[in-house]
């Protein structure tokens, strides 16, 4: 993603965008123990770049 758009994107952000698009992933093995744990949310500019990449690879 860095070479494509110049953005560093974490796996967490990619998983969040996939979930929004309806792509179901497997259960994460290192899930937080607390139910109310907070995760950083994907910024809009990175979400747009991830969506473009998913469309490019015909995943959505």
C-alpha positions as CSV (number, residue, x, y, z in Angstrom):
1,X,0.0,0.0,0.0
2,X,2.9,2.3,0.7
3,X,4.2,2.1,-2.9
4,X,0.7,2.4,-4.3
5,X,-0.7,5.4,-2.4
6,X,2.2,6.6,-0.2
7,X,0.2,5.6,2.9
8,X,1.2,3.2,5.6
9,X,-1.9,1.2,6.5
10,X,-2.2,-1.2,9.4
11,X,-3.9,-4.6,9.2
12,X,-6.5,-3.4,11.7
13,X,-7.6,-0.7,9.3
14,X,-7.8,-3.1,6.4
15,X,-9.9,-5.5,8.6
16,X,-12.3,-2.7,9.6
17,X,-12.9,-1.6,5.9
18,X,-13.4,-5.3,4.9
19,X,-16.0,-5.7,7.7
20,X,-17.8,-2.5,6.5
21,X,-17.8,-4.0,2.9
22,X,-19.3,-7.3,4.2
23,X,-16.2,-9.4,3.8
24,X,-16.2,-11.6,6.8
25,X,-12.9,-12.7,8.2
26,X,-12.0,-15.4,10.7
27,X,-12.0,-14.8,14.4
28,X,-8.8,-13.2,15.7
29,X,-6.8,-15.4,18.0
30,X,-5.3,-12.5,20.0
31,X,-8.6,-10.7,20.7
32,X,-8.8,-8.3,23.6
33,X,-10.0,-9.8,26.8
34,X,-12.0,-6.8,27.9
35,X,-15.3,-6.3,26.1
36,X,-15.1,-2.5,26.3
37,X,-11.5,-2.2,24.8
38,X,-11.1,0.6,22.4
39,X,-9.5,0.3,18.9
40,X,-8.3,3.2,16.8
41,X,-10.7,3.9,13.9
42,X,-9.6,4.1,10.3
43,X,-9.2,7.7,9.0
44,X,-11.3,8.6,6.0
45,X,-8.4,9.1,3.6
46,X,-6.9,5.7,4.4
47,X,-10.4,4.0,4.2
48,X,-10.7,5.5,0.6
49,X,-7.3,4.1,-0.4
50,X,-8.1,0.7,1.1
51,X,-11.5,0.6,-0.8
52,X,-9.7,1.5,-4.1
53,X,-7.2,-1.4,-3.5
54,X,-10.0,-3.9,-2.7
55,X,-11.8,-2.8,-5.9
56,X,-8.6,-3.1,-7.9
57,X,-8.1,-6.7,-6.7
58,X,-11.9,-7.4,-7.4
59,X,-12.6,-8.2,-3.7
60,X,-15.6,-5.8,-3.7
